[in-house]
Amino acid sequence: MTHLTLTPGPVERHLRARRDTGRGLLMPYVTGGITPGWTDYLRAFAAAGADAIEVGLPFSDPTLDGVTIQQASDTALARGASTRRILADLSGLPDLGVPLVVSTYYNLVLHDGGEAFCAALRRAGVTGLIVPDLPMHEADELTDVAAAAGIELVLLASPATPEPRLAEISRRSRGFVYAVSLMGTTGERAALGASAAELTTRIRRGTDRPVLLGFGISTPDQAREAGRHADGVVVGAAVMRRVLDGAGPDDLRAFLATLRQALDQE
């Protein structure tokens, strides 16, 4: 399989430009279809200073997500959320000024086929894709199909990733490298994983691509600490717990503003 291009796409260009000004990057997550007016959360995220937004396509059998994201997916699916409906909602949005990155499991990609799936993402205004259960050594085909559609396929690295594989992930990932702060599932934690600093250092040896740290980042203090090691943070479970507890867009904008402030202070 011949890679179509190594030129940075819109997600990477956007994140690089913001990072290179010294800004800590913030990417909040929302499960698509979680509430009737769920796209209002995206507007709130952008208003709070998000640099990119991750939209999860709910899947019935997640393997990497903890209790909170699983509950959010179940709630969305019970409401009738589907890939097509979520992408239709996204296609009706005005330009938020930040990239949209969809995350999902590979079964949903295979259901439509990679080309059709990525083309649908692009029509909806999405420019990034995360597929956490797609192994790096099986990702070449989807990487190329995605690139042809203008979608950057982001790869994940964990503290257990051996050095040669980590170098390959850093080289092949598009948009940014998603650094998983600990071995386990998504979810809020009392403290940032001790392995986070070492992992981001290892990734940065092999790439200048932005590195975003996720899994367990829940508080301004954790975001500030993560910003000392990575280029930015992904915040998912802490956002979705608030949504599940009834928080509206204004509440989430206020919460994310505290993370934005913490990253700006670093």
C-alpha positions as CSV (number, residue, x, y, z in Angstrom):
1,M,0.0,0.0,0.0
2,T,1.5,3.3,-1.1
3,H,0.8,6.2,1.3
4,L,-0.8,9.1,-0.6
5,T,0.9,11.9,1.2
6,L,3.0,12.8,4.2
7,T,2.0,16.5,4.1
8,P,0.2,17.6,7.3
9,G,-3.5,17.9,6.9
10,P,-5.9,20.5,8.4
11,V,-6.0,19.0,11.9
12,E,-2.2,18.9,12.2
13,R,-1.7,22.3,10.6
14,H,-4.3,23.8,13.0
15,L,-2.8,22.2,16.1
16,R,0.8,22.9,15.1
17,A,0.0,26.6,14.5
18,R,-1.6,27.0,17.9
19,R,1.0,24.9,19.7
20,D,3.8,26.9,18.1
21,T,2.5,30.1,19.8
22,G,3.1,28.4,23.1
23,R,-0.6,27.5,23.7
24,G,-1.5,24.3,25.5
25,L,-4.0,22.4,23.4
26,L,-7.4,21.4,24.6
27,M,-9.6,18.7,23.0
28,P,-12.9,18.0,24.8
29,Y,-15.0,15.0,23.9
30,V,-18.8,14.5,23.5
31,T,-20.8,11.4,22.6
32,G,-22.8,12.2,19.5
33,G,-26.5,12.1,20.1
34,I,-26.3,12.1,23.9
35,T,-29.1,14.7,24.2
36,P,-31.6,16.2,21.7
37,G,-29.6,19.4,21.3
38,W,-26.2,17.8,21.6
39,T,-24.5,20.0,19.0
40,D,-25.0,22.9,21.3
41,Y,-22.2,21.4,23.4
42,L,-19.8,21.7,20.4
43,R,-20.5,25.5,20.3
44,A,-19.9,25.7,24.0
45,F,-16.6,23.8,23.6
46,A,-15.4,26.2,20.9
47,A,-16.5,29.2,23.0
48,A,-14.5,27.9,26.0
49,G,-11.3,27.8,24.0
50,A,-11.1,24.2,22.6
51,D,-8.5,23.7,19.9
52,A,-10.2,20.7,18.5
53,I,-13.3,18.7,19.4
54,E,-13.7,14.9,19.6
55,V,-17.1,13.5,18.7
56,G,-17.7,9.9,19.7
57,L,-19.9,7.7,17.6
58,P,-21.6,5.4,20.1
59,F,-21.0,1.7,19.8
60,S,-22.7,-1.1,21.6
61,D,-19.6,-3.1,22.5
62,P,-16.8,-0.7,23.5
63,T,-13.5,-2.2,24.6
64,L,-11.5,0.9,25.6
65,D,-14.1,3.0,27.3
66,G,-14.8,3.0,31.0
67,V,-18.1,3.2,32.8
68,T,-18.9,6.9,32.1
69,I,-18.4,6.8,28.3
70,Q,-20.1,3.4,28.1
71,Q,-23.1,4.9,29.9
72,A,-23.1,7.9,27.5
73,S,-23.0,5.6,24.5
74,D,-25.9,3.5,25.9
75,T,-27.9,6.7,26.5
76,A,-27.2,7.9,23.0
77,L,-28.1,4.6,21.4
78,A,-31.3,4.4,23.4
79,R,-32.3,7.8,21.9
80,G,-31.8,6.4,18.4
81,A,-28.4,7.8,17.7
82,S,-26.6,6.4,14.7
83,T,-23.6,7.3,12.6
84,R,-25.8,8.8,9.8
85,R,-27.9,10.8,12.2
86,I,-24.9,12.2,14.1
87,L,-23.1,13.1,10.8
88,A,-26.3,14.8,9.6
89,D,-26.3,16.8,12.8
90,L,-22.7,17.8,12.2
91,S,-23.3,18.8,8.6
92,G,-25.8,21.3,9.7
93,L,-23.4,23.2,12.0
94,P,-21.7,26.5,11.1
95,D,-17.9,26.5,11.0
96,L,-16.8,26.3,14.7
97,G,-13.3,27.5,13.8
98,V,-11.7,24.3,15.2
99,P,-11.3,20.8,13.7
100,L,-13.8,18.0,14.4
101,V,-12.3,14.6,15.1
102,V,-14.6,11.6,15.2
103,S,-13.7,8.5,17.3
104,T,-15.3,5.1,17.0
105,Y,-14.6,1.4,16.8
106,Y,-13.6,-0.4,13.7
107,N,-16.8,-2.3,13.3
108,L,-18.6,0.9,12.4
109,V,-16.0,1.7,9.8
110,L,-16.3,-1.8,8.3
111,H,-20.1,-1.7,8.3
112,D,-20.0,1.0,5.5
113,G,-16.5,0.3,4.2
114,G,-13.6,2.6,4.7
115,E,-14.1,4.7,1.6
116,A,-17.8,5.3,2.1
117,F,-17.3,5.9,5.9
118,C,-14.5,8.5,5.4
119,A,-16.4,10.2,2.5
120,A,-19.4,10.6,4.8
121,L,-17.1,12.1,7.6
122,R,-15.7,14.6,5.1
123,R,-19.2,15.7,3.9
124,A,-20.1,16.3,7.5
125,G,-17.1,18.6,8.0
126,V,-15.0,16.1,10.0
127,T,-11.2,16.1,9.2
128,G,-9.9,13.6,11.8
129,L,-10.6,10.0,12.8
130,I,-9.6,7.9,15.9
131,V,-10.2,4.2,15.8
132,P,-8.7,2.9,19.1
133,D,-9.2,-0.9,18.3
134,L,-7.5,-0.7,14.9
135,P,-3.9,-2.1,15.4
136,M,-1.2,0.0,13.9
137,H,0.1,-2.9,11.7
138,E,-3.4,-3.1,10.1
139,A,-4.0,0.6,9.7
140,D,-2.2,1.3,6.4
141,E,-5.3,0.7,4.2
142,L,-7.6,2.9,6.3
143,T,-4.8,5.6,6.5
144,D,-4.7,5.8,2.8
145,V,-8.4,5.7,2.2
146,A,-8.9,8.4,4.9
147,A,-6.2,10.6,3.4
148,A,-7.8,10.3,0.0
149,A,-11.0,11.7,1.6
150,G,-9.2,14.5,3.5
151,I,-9.3,12.7,6.8
152,E,-6.3,12.3,9.2
153,L,-6.2,8.9,11.0
154,V,-4.8,9.4,14.5
155,L,-3.0,6.5,16.1
156,L,-2.7,5.8,19.8
157,A,0.4,5.0,21.9
158,S,0.3,3.6,25.5
159,P,3.0,3.3,28.2
160,A,3.4,-0.4,27.3
161,T,4.1,0.3,23.6
162,P,7.7,-1.0,22.8
163,E,10.2,1.5,21.4
164,P,10.2,0.2,17.7
165,R,6.4,0.2,17.6
166,L,6.2,3.6,19.2
167,A,8.5,5.0,16.6
168,E,6.2,3.6,13.9
169,I,3.1,5.0,15.5
170,S,4.7,8.4,15.8
171,R,5.7,8.3,12.1
172,R,2.4,7.0,10.8
173,S,-0.1,8.9,12.9
174,R,-1.8,11.9,11.2
175,G,-3.1,15.0,12.9
176,F,-1.5,14.3,16.2
177,V,-0.3,11.4,18.3
178,Y,-2.8,10.3,21.0
179,A,-0.8,9.4,24.1
180,V,-2.8,7.1,26.5
181,S,-1.7,8.2,30.0
182,L,-2.1,4.8,31.6
183,M,-2.9,1.1,31.0
184,G,-6.7,0.8,31.4
185,T,-10.0,2.2,30.2
186,T,-11.1,5.8,29.9
187,G,-12.4,7.5,33.1
188,E,-11.8,10.1,35.7
189,R,-8.8,9.5,38.0
190,A,-7.6,11.1,41.2
191,A,-4.2,11.8,39.7
192,L,-2.5,11.9,36.4
193,G,-0.9,8.5,35.5
194,A,2.7,8.3,36.6
195,S,3.7,6.9,33.2
196,A,2.4,9.9,31.3
197,A,5.6,12.0,31.4
198,E,7.8,9.1,30.3
199,L,5.5,8.2,27.4
200,T,5.3,11.7,26.0
201,T,9.0,12.0,26.3
202,R,9.5,8.8,24.3
203,I,7.0,9.9,21.6
204,R,8.7,13.3,21.2
205,R,12.0,11.6,20.4
206,G,10.5,10.3,17.2
207,T,8.2,13.1,16.0
208,D,7.5,16.8,16.0
209,R,3.8,16.1,15.5
210,P,1.6,17.4,18.3
211,V,1.1,15.0,21.2
212,L,-2.2,15.0,23.1
213,L,-2.5,13.2,26.4
214,G,-5.7,11.5,27.3
215,F,-7.4,9.1,29.8
216,G,-8.0,10.3,33.3
217,I,-7.5,14.0,32.9
218,S,-10.4,15.5,34.9
219,T,-9.3,18.6,36.8
220,P,-7.5,21.9,36.1
221,D,-4.5,20.7,38.2
222,Q,-4.2,17.5,36.1
223,A,-4.5,19.5,32.9
224,R,-1.8,21.8,34.1
225,E,0.5,18.9,34.9
226,A,-0.2,17.2,31.6
227,G,0.6,20.4,29.8
228,R,4.1,20.2,31.2
229,H,4.7,17.0,29.3
230,A,2.5,16.9,26.3
231,D,1.3,19.6,23.8
232,G,-2.2,19.3,25.2
233,V,-5.0,17.2,26.7
234,V,-8.0,15.2,25.7
235,V,-10.9,15.4,28.2
236,G,-13.7,12.9,27.8
237,A,-15.1,11.2,30.9
238,A,-15.1,14.4,33.0
239,V,-17.1,16.1,30.4
240,M,-19.5,13.2,29.9
241,R,-20.1,12.7,33.6
242,R,-21.4,16.2,33.8
243,V,-23.6,15.8,30.8
244,L,-25.1,12.6,32.2
245,D,-25.7,14.5,35.5
246,G,-27.7,17.1,33.6
247,A,-25.1,19.8,32.9
248,G,-26.0,22.0,29.9
249,P,-23.8,23.8,27.4
250,D,-23.2,26.8,29.6
251,D,-22.1,24.5,32.5
252,L,-19.7,22.7,30.2
253,R,-18.3,26.0,28.9
254,A,-17.6,27.1,32.4
255,F,-15.9,23.8,33.3
256,L,-13.7,23.8,30.2
257,A,-12.8,27.4,30.8
258,T,-11.1,26.3,34.0
259,L,-9.1,23.8,32.0
260,R,-8.3,26.4,29.4
261,Q,-7.1,28.7,32.1
262,A,-4.9,26.0,33.7
263,L,-3.3,25.2,30.3
264,D,-2.7,28.9,29.6
265,Q,-0.9,29.3,33.0
266,E,1.5,26.5,32.2
